[in-house]
Amino acid sequence: MRIPLSCRGLWLGLGLGFLAAACTPGGPQTETSSESDSDACQPGSLNCVCEANGCDPGLVCASGYCVEDSNATSDATLTTGSSTPTTATETEPGTTDPTEGSMTTETPQCDDGPGVSQQCPDTAPYCLAEGVCADCSGLTSCADVDAAKPACDAASGLCVECTEADASACGGNTPVCDPAANACTSCVAHEQCPSGACNIATGACFEDALWVDRQAACDGDGSEEAPFCEIQDAIATIPTDTPTIVRVRSGPTTYKTKIDVGSNLIVAIAGEGGSATIDVDVDALLVNDDARVYLKDLRFVGSSMSAGNGLVCLNAEVWTDRVEFSSRESVAVDAIGCTLQIRRSRLYANPGGGIKVDKGKARIENSFVTSNGGNFSQYGGVHVVSGGELDIVYSTIIGNNSDATADSLHCADPGPVTLRNVVLFGQSQATSVSCDGATASDSLVDSNLLAGRNVTVEVSAQSAWFKDAASGDFHVKAGAPFAELGRWRTDDPAVDYDGDPRPDVDLAPDWAGADRLP
């Protein structure tokens, strides 16, 4: 006699004699008391135990037994690849369970988990410990499946290296999660880092920090609670093997001590709470051999006739972001054998001139170089000598003046010099540019020496093109003739000087110059 499901536990616990007296057979039964083993109930057939690969055609496996489809109840788990019973409620043949008919889909099953399964569909690729297929949301932890992919991407249902919400796997030289690729990548902008400073050359975020506050007592240790009172105090404590961000609080009082960055240091100097102002007689910042310095949210100004260079770079590497150099009596940026990156910065009204590149390489991007030099100045806007290489992209170079050299761009024995998406005007067409071999494209200029692909030459700039040219504000106004003269190219900056988005489509028309209308 076949024992019904409801009594099998009693058989095991209490023995046959008690079971015979206590239980009344019910549910699917097969009489076997007088049959031989060869006539026993065959696995996979009606009312018999399920085979490992399921049941005969037309049957489904419910609670470990093969039954007609109409006999399965709504809370049974139907299996196709596992003989392990799951929780179910059995019903007697010919009876109707009140929940029958509520099941609409069959849950995928697997037996090669836990982890990625060869038996599960792409939409639910993981086999759980219970033998059920699921997407990553069903896992206790993606890290348990693959330590290199600890984050669950809700959109795809897959375990990935990182998501926008979970970048715990990112660090070192790949500290940022690229949400489109769900992969860790290098930082390329300071805003991508929790510290607010990216070591762009390596792709790592700065972590170690020192604090400076001009209004603090000058006996601090550089902590946020007890900051140094001058930037140089912090620089002097930084070891060569520890990239460090110096957080400089802005305020009504300017920083007055010259900053001298020693050889081989890696430092970010960043304004906190606005742009911190540095007003130093003689040279304000000196960066020595093989150092790497990132400047962000700072103003280098000069309030006396003895204010020298704003920045002197000697065989080192300097990056500027949102930095202003103004009113310096000597050339604002003097780079000798350096790698110089001027980004989203402004060099304005420096009597000594704007930028001088002697050997080395310089890139000026999304920046204003305006109203530098004067009638008695040796340098005007940009000066390149001794094999120096220069790349100017999306920049506005206007109103500069030099008594001895060209107003806007002057070169003497330069390396490659290229201008693209640039607006450039000097005091006159005749005095604006002197730079053999320079090439320009997608630009508005005043010099026929820069004629090139998609270059428009105008005799002079018009004040109506700009917000307030007389006061040195060269933000653009509607109607300027360079509104669609520029061409955005892959790897060009994603935003303009003010942070307004650029097209981000290869060869899309864009404003030439540092600024664009949103």
BELPE-V448588 format. One record per residue. N is the residue number from 0. RES is the residue in one small letter. OMEGA is omega in degrees with one decimal (* if undefined). Layout:
n	res	omega
N	RES	OMEGA
N	RES	OMEGA
This chain:
n	res	omega
0	m	176.2
1	r	-177.8
2	i	179.5
3	p	-176.4
4	l	-174.3
5	s	-177.2
6	c	-174.5
7	r	178.3
8	g	178.3
9	l	175.9
10	w	-177.0
11	l	-173.1
12	g	-169.4
13	l	177.7
14	g	-172.6
15	l	-175.4
16	g	-179.8
17	f	-177.7
18	l	-178.3
19	a	-179.5
20	a	-169.9
21	a	-171.1
22	c	172.9
23	t	-177.0
24	p	177.4
25	g	-179.6
26	g	-178.6
27	p	-177.7
28	q	174.1
29	t	179.9
30	e	-176.8
31	t	-170.1
32	s	-177.9
33	s	-176.9
34	e	177.2
35	s	179.7
36	d	-177.6
37	s	178.6
38	d	-177.4
39	a	179.6
40	c	-175.9
41	q	178.4
42	p	179.7
43	g	179.2
44	s	-175.0
45	l	177.0
46	n	177.7
47	c	-177.6
48	v	-179.9
49	c	169.8
50	e	-179.2
51	a	-179.3
52	n	174.7
53	g	-174.3
54	c	176.3
55	d	178.7
56	p	179.0
57	g	-179.9
58	l	174.3
59	v	-178.8
60	c	178.7
61	a	179.9
62	s	175.1
63	g	-178.5
64	y	179.3
65	c	-179.1
66	v	173.4
67	e	-175.3
68	d	-178.3
69	s	179.9
70	n	-178.0
71	a	-179.9
72	t	-173.0
73	s	-178.1
74	d	173.8
75	a	174.6
76	t	-178.6
77	l	-175.5
78	t	175.3
79	t	-175.9
80	g	-177.6
81	s	178.1
82	s	-179.4
83	t	-177.5
84	p	172.0
85	t	-174.8
86	t	-178.8
87	a	172.2
88	t	-179.2
89	e	175.9
90	t	177.6
91	e	175.3
92	p	177.6
93	g	178.7
94	t	-178.8
95	t	177.2
96	d	-177.0
97	p	-179.0
98	t	-177.0
99	e	177.7
100	g	-178.3
101	s	179.2
102	m	-178.1
103	t	179.6
104	t	178.5
105	e	-178.3
106	t	178.5
107	p	-178.4
108	q	-177.3
109	c	177.6
110	d	-179.3
111	d	179.8
112	g	-6.5
113	p	179.7
114	g	178.7
115	v	-173.6
116	s	172.5
117	q	-175.9
118	q	-174.6
119	c	179.2
120	p	-178.3
121	d	-179.0
122	t	178.6
123	a	-166.0
124	p	-175.0
125	y	176.5
126	c	178.9
127	l	-178.6
128	a	-179.7
129	e	-178.5
130	g	-178.8
131	v	175.8
132	c	-178.6
133	a	170.2
134	d	-171.9
135	c	179.5
136	s	178.5
137	g	-179.4
138	l	172.3
139	t	179.2
140	s	174.8
141	c	-179.1
142	a	177.8
143	d	179.9
144	v	-179.5
145	d	-176.8
146	a	179.8
147	a	-179.7
148	k	-172.1
149	p	-174.9
150	a	178.4
151	c	177.8
152	d	-175.0
153	a	-176.1
154	a	-177.9
155	s	-175.9
156	g	-176.3
157	l	170.2
158	c	-176.0
159	v	-178.7
160	e	-178.9
161	c	170.5
162	t	178.5
163	e	-178.3
164	a	-176.5
165	d	177.8
166	a	-175.2
167	s	-179.4
168	a	-175.3
169	c	179.6
170	g	-179.5
171	g	-179.7
172	n	174.1
173	t	-172.1
174	p	-171.3
175	v	176.8
176	c	171.6
177	d	-173.2
178	p	179.1
179	a	-179.2
180	a	-174.7
181	n	-178.3
182	a	177.8
183	c	-177.7
184	t	-179.3
185	s	171.8
186	c	176.2
187	v	179.8
188	a	-178.3
189	h	-176.9
190	e	-179.0
191	q	-173.8
192	c	175.8
193	p	-179.4
194	s	-176.5
195	g	180.0
196	a	179.3
197	c	171.8
198	n	-167.0
199	i	-178.8
200	a	-179.3
201	t	-177.0
202	g	-179.7
203	a	174.9
204	c	172.0
205	f	179.0
206	e	179.7
207	d	-175.0
208	a	169.6
209	l	-176.7
210	w	178.4
211	v	178.1
212	d	-175.4
213	r	-178.2
214	q	179.1
215	a	172.8
216	a	-173.9
217	c	176.9
218	d	-177.1
219	g	179.9
220	d	179.2
221	g	176.2
222	s	179.0
223	e	-178.5
224	e	-179.3
225	a	-174.4
226	p	168.5
227	f	179.9
228	c	174.9
229	e	-178.3
230	i	-178.3
231	q	177.7
232	d	178.6
233	a	-178.4
234	i	-176.2
235	a	-177.1
236	t	-172.5
237	i	176.2
238	p	-175.3
239	t	-176.4
240	d	-177.1
241	t	174.3
242	p	-171.6
243	t	172.7
244	i	175.2
245	v	-177.4
246	r	-172.6
247	v	-179.9
248	r	175.9
249	s	179.9
250	g	-177.2
251	p	-177.1
252	t	-178.3
253	t	175.9
254	y	-166.4
255	k	-175.8
256	t	178.7
257	k	179.0
258	i	-177.6
259	d	-178.4
260	v	-176.3
261	g	-179.0
262	s	172.9
263	n	176.3
264	l	173.1
265	i	-169.5
266	v	166.4
267	a	177.2
268	i	-170.4
269	a	175.5
270	g	178.1
271	e	179.9
272	g	-176.8
273	g	-178.4
274	s	177.0
275	a	-174.8
276	t	-179.3
277	i	-177.4
278	d	-172.6
279	v	170.9
280	d	-170.2
281	v	-176.7
282	d	-174.5
283	a	-175.8
284	l	175.5
285	l	178.0
286	v	-171.5
287	n	-170.7
288	d	172.0
289	d	171.6
290	a	174.5
291	r	-174.6
292	v	174.2
293	y	178.7
294	l	-178.0
295	k	175.4
296	d	179.4
297	l	174.1
298	r	173.8
299	f	-176.6
300	v	176.0
301	g	-178.4
302	s	179.2
303	s	179.6
304	m	-179.3
305	s	177.8
306	a	-177.8
307	g	178.3
308	n	171.5
309	g	-179.9
310	l	169.8
311	v	-178.7
312	c	-177.7
313	l	176.0
314	n	-177.2
315	a	-178.4
316	e	-178.8
317	v	174.9
318	w	174.2
319	t	175.2
320	d	-179.7
321	r	179.4
322	v	177.3
323	e	170.2
324	f	-179.4
325	s	174.2
326	s	174.0
327	r	-174.5
328	e	172.3
329	s	-178.5
330	v	-170.8
331	a	179.9
332	v	-179.7
333	d	-175.6
334	a	-178.0
335	i	-179.6
336	g	-173.9
337	c	164.6
338	t	-171.2
339	l	177.6
340	q	178.5
341	i	-174.8
342	r	177.2
343	r	-176.7
344	s	-175.5
345	r	173.6
346	l	-168.3
347	y	170.5
348	a	172.9
349	n	-176.6
350	p	-178.8
351	g	-179.4
352	g	-174.7
353	g	-174.1
354	i	172.4
355	k	-179.8
356	v	-179.4
357	d	-170.9
358	k	177.8
359	g	-177.3
360	k	177.2
361	a	172.5
362	r	178.0
363	i	-171.4
364	e	176.1
365	n	-172.7
366	s	175.1
367	f	171.7
368	v	-167.2
369	t	170.8
370	s	177.4
371	n	-180.0
372	g	-178.4
373	g	-176.2
374	n	-178.9
375	f	-175.3
376	s	176.0
377	q	-176.7
378	y	175.1
379	g	-176.6
380	g	-177.1
381	v	-175.3
382	h	-176.2
383	v	-178.5
384	v	168.4
385	s	176.0
386	g	178.0
387	g	-179.6
388	e	-174.8
389	l	175.5
390	d	-179.7
391	i	-176.8
392	v	175.6
393	y	-179.5
394	s	-179.5
395	t	-177.2
396	i	-170.3
397	i	168.6
398	g	177.6
399	n	-172.5
400	n	176.1
401	s	177.8
402	d	-171.9
403	a	-175.5
404	t	-179.5
405	a	-174.9
406	d	-171.2
407	s	-176.0
408	l	178.3
409	h	179.4
410	c	173.3
411	a	-176.9
412	d	-177.4
413	p	164.3
414	g	179.2
415	p	177.7
416	v	-179.2
417	t	176.7
418	l	179.5
419	r	-178.2
420	n	-173.6
421	v	168.1
422	v	-172.4
423	l	176.7
424	f	175.4
425	g	179.2
426	q	177.6
427	s	176.8
428	q	-174.7
429	a	-173.4
430	t	-171.1
431	s	-172.0
432	v	168.8
433	s	-174.3
434	c	-179.6
435	d	176.2
436	g	179.1
437	a	178.4
438	t	-179.5
439	a	175.4
440	s	174.3
441	d	-171.9
442	s	172.7
443	l	-174.2
444	v	178.1
445	d	-173.7
446	s	175.7
447	n	177.9
448	l	-179.4
449	l	178.9
450	a	-178.8
451	g	-177.0
452	r	177.4
453	n	176.7
454	v	175.8
455	t	179.6
456	v	175.7
457	e	-177.6
458	v	-177.4
459	s	176.8
460	a	179.1
461	q	-179.8
462	s	-179.8
463	a	179.3
464	w	-169.1
465	f	-175.1
466	k	179.6
467	d	-175.4
468	a	-177.7
469	a	179.0
470	s	176.8
471	g	179.1
472	d	-176.8
473	f	167.0
474	h	-171.2
475	v	173.2
476	k	177.8
477	a	178.9
478	g	178.1
479	a	-172.7
480	p	-179.8
481	f	-175.9
482	a	-179.6
483	e	-179.3
484	l	-179.8
485	g	175.3
486	r	178.0
487	w	178.6
488	r	179.5
489	t	-178.1
490	d	170.2
491	d	-179.5
492	p	-177.7
493	a	-177.9
494	v	177.3
495	d	-178.1
496	y	-177.1
497	d	-177.9
498	g	176.2
499	d	-174.9
500	p	169.7
501	r	-167.7
502	p	-179.1
503	d	175.4
504	v	-173.4
505	d	178.8
506	l	176.6
507	a	176.3
508	p	-179.4
509	d	174.6
510	w	166.3
511	a	-179.7
512	g	-174.0
513	a	-172.9
514	d	173.7
515	r	173.8
516	l	-179.6
517	p	*
